[in-house]
């Protein structure tokens, strides 16, 4: 079994949901050496997250942002953790709901995503810096 791991820093993204599939694929050329395996992507932050969803229609990403802002509003009167700004505690909650890692099968040296699937960076802060990802691929 082969194991490969890299850590990358993404450029800063605005608040919202952003396709980063190509950035991931371009970083891990080693997956071409894996016939059958898995790719794991982990985000090293508590106010941003990762998910897999629609890669064709950008309005899906807009709807994600709108829906999550209704589900987890800013300035809720019961938030205690508020000293980093009104978007901070909601960002932590959203990150926990969406998740900090994803796994994707690798088949014949390529990510085995569905035709309409892409990897999203879910940026939950208004003014975030670049985000760090640990990308691990393994298989035979």
Secondary structure, DSSP 8 states (H G I E B T S, - for coil): -EEEEEEEE-----SEEEE-HHHHHHH-GGGGG-SEEEEEEEE--SSEEEEEEESS-THHHHHHHHHHHHHS-TT-TT----TT-TTHHHHHHHHHHH-SEEEEEEETTEE---TTEEEEEEE-SSS----EEEEEEEE-
